[in-house]
């Protein structure tokens, strides 16, 4: 694997889970920040997070995801 020569970046993944006061609604997701800049998609899907990080960094992304239910 070739290591890319790039500057150091800070990636922050902040997961949240909020339930309303009467317990009927629950909101959750992951806020992704790169160098303290919040990316627009709050999601817990790993593929979405990876895609938006790489796109933000200027890469064209083609992502393939599989799910193995064993």
BELQUIJO-V613979 format. One record per backbone hydrogen bond with DSSP energy under -1.0 kcal/mol. NH is the residue of the N-H (numbers start at 0). CO is the residue of the C=O. Records with the same first field share a line. If there is no record, write none. Layout:
NH=CO ; CO
//
This chain:
5=3
11=32
13=30
15=28
17=26
19=24
22=19
26=17
28=15
30=13
32=11
33=36
34=9
36=33
38=31
42=29
48=44
49=45
50=46
51=47
52=48
53=49
54=50
55=51
56=52
57=54
58=53
//
